[in-house]
Amino acid sequence: MQSDLRIMANEIQLVVRAQCEPVAFAEIYDHYFPDVYKYVLYRVRDPQTADDLTAQTFERALRDLKDYDVKRGVFGAWLFGITRNVVNQYFRRQKRFEWLPLEWLRSHQSSEPGPEESAAMNEMTVRLLDALAQLEERERDLIALKFAAGLNNRQIAEITGLTPGNVGVILYRSVQRLRNILKVEESNA
């Protein structure tokens, strides 16, 4: 608990400093880039598009940093709110919600694990992505915020306008649906 408070205090100091000195924003960028990029990639499924949208997110965050108020919420939640809006605007412009093609997964295998491990992981990933595609958009969005971006229920609630309890219930039910979908697929195989 004390380490969380220390981290929040350091983050607040960094944000306040970045509001006065835009050069300090580089530290914020370095800290949040991996999680923002993972979240965006999870949603758009294309590395180039994820790069572009992540860049747009940080451009907006830098531009609007002067409007961020520490008293209104955690900076990470504010930043992921921007990220979520950038991705949603991208989808509205595209007029489609496209998920990752299976061919993309097959062409982007990891070089670190051995072939058997890699094949098993890819098969599991394909099954999971197929199961995720059967969920509603809101369920996929909350799962992406929770597991890809690593946010807690309170932060997700701030971004989505839901209550933390509602976020927890939706996530619980979504994970249960995923498990049931995967069980049905496994029994059919």
Secondary structure as GFF3:
##gff-version 3
##sequence-region A 1 189
A	DSSP	alpha_helix	2	20	.	.	.	ID=ss1
A	DSSP	three_ten_helix	22	24	.	.	.	ID=ss2
A	DSSP	alpha_helix	25	44	.	.	.	ID=ss3
A	DSSP	alpha_helix	47	64	.	.	.	ID=ss4
A	DSSP	three_ten_helix	65	67	.	.	.	ID=ss5
A	DSSP	three_ten_helix	70	72	.	.	.	ID=ss6
A	DSSP	alpha_helix	75	94	.	.	.	ID=ss7
A	DSSP	alpha_helix	102	107	.	.	.	ID=ss8
A	DSSP	alpha_helix	115	133	.	.	.	ID=ss9
A	DSSP	alpha_helix	137	143	.	.	.	ID=ss10
A	DSSP	pi_helix	144	148	.	.	.	ID=ss11
A	DSSP	alpha_helix	153	160	.	.	.	ID=ss12
A	DSSP	alpha_helix	164	188	.	.	.	ID=ss13
###
